[in-house]
């Protein structure tokens, strides 16, 4: 889609979009003085009630930086 639209891009092996976007925005998500962990979190869960649920309360009490992704 990007090629068809004439939009240049670069693929960097081993770098997720979550890390790349934060880096591009100047947000140091792994800076040791600011966060002790990074959590990559899905933006929407399965509609299956038997599926795993995120523990948002535990996330809220962690010192992790969060990156929500939608797929």
Beta strands, then each sheet from edge to edge (+ up, - down):
strand 1: 37-42
strand 2: 64-69
sheet 1: 1+ 2+
end
